[in-house]
Amino acid sequence: MVRPLIAGNWKMNGLSGDREIISQIAKGLEALEDVADCLICPPATLISKSADAASGTRLKVGAQDCHTAVSGAHTGDISAEMIADLGATHIIVGHSERRADHGESNEIVAAKAEAVFRAGLVPIICIGETLGEREAGKTIEVVSSQLAGSIPASAFGKTFVVAYEPVWAIGTGKVASVEQVEEVHNKIREILGERFPGQADETPILYGGSMKPGNAGELLAVGNVDGGLIGGASLKADDFLAIYAACISAK
Ligand SMILES: O=C(CO)COP(=O)(O)O
């Protein structure tokens, strides 16, 4: 049985005072049943403060990206080892905003996932089709090829997470329907099963894209949805905790 994961992606939001949100989430978790992992990925500037605020609680802290190298002449970049050094446990790789804004290909995403494994952390590998690709009937084709190209062979036997985030549902308030989510998640599980036999049933597959307290229950109840990757609603402790609570009821 896969243990669900409710993960927040703060993107480029948050100043030092917002570590208070981390403390509120960590405290709120104490009152909720421990049936799912809970993670916040703040911007790199807040990882250290967030890890301190979450220390000794069930809340884990992660990062939103990393470089492929351990160290070296890469101005402005941060390695997976540096992120591990701050107390983080997970790193998001291949988010559609990085694929779009920084031209990250499947090959780069796979190399980043390898770097995350090398540092002993868990990669959250993101995939998802654009609106144009969905309208052209290419969703399964796109997701399958992203999955094949973005998960390195070295993932065999290692813990990793897949996040399905339809690009058209991110930050738009447009949520994928239960049927759309189910179709893609079933396909992802099938592909994982072919490529990583014996491991697919333990790999969490998250849905992301405008997940809120009001729709989390029905999305998290879909078969093969093992949690969520939450953007906007992870910036409010009450909303994020409500999504975690919805996960408890759904699982
Ligand atoms: O991109 C996302 C999480 O990585 C989803 O963002 P929203 O929840 O704001 O749509």
The ligand as a MOL file (V3000), in Angstrom:
LIG
                    3D

  0  0  0     0  0            999 V3000
M  V30 BEGIN CTAB
M  V30 COUNTS 10 9 0 0 0
M  V30 BEGIN ATOM
M  V30 1 O 1.6950 23.8700 -9.8220 0
M  V30 2 C 1.1140 23.4630 -8.8420 0
M  V30 3 C 1.8330 22.7790 -7.7590 0
M  V30 4 O 3.1120 22.4230 -8.1450 0
M  V30 5 C -0.3360 23.6900 -8.6690 0
M  V30 6 O -0.5360 25.0390 -8.4050 0
M  V30 7 P -2.0230 25.5480 -7.9900 0
M  V30 8 O -2.4800 24.6420 -6.8720 0
M  V30 9 O -1.8080 26.9640 -7.5460 0
M  V30 10 O -2.8610 25.4060 -9.2130 0
M  V30 END ATOM
M  V30 BEGIN BOND
M  V30 1 2 1 2
M  V30 2 1 2 3
M  V30 3 1 2 5
M  V30 4 1 3 4
M  V30 5 1 5 6
M  V30 6 1 6 7
M  V30 7 2 7 8
M  V30 8 1 7 9
M  V30 9 1 7 10
M  V30 END BOND
M  V30 END CTAB
M  END
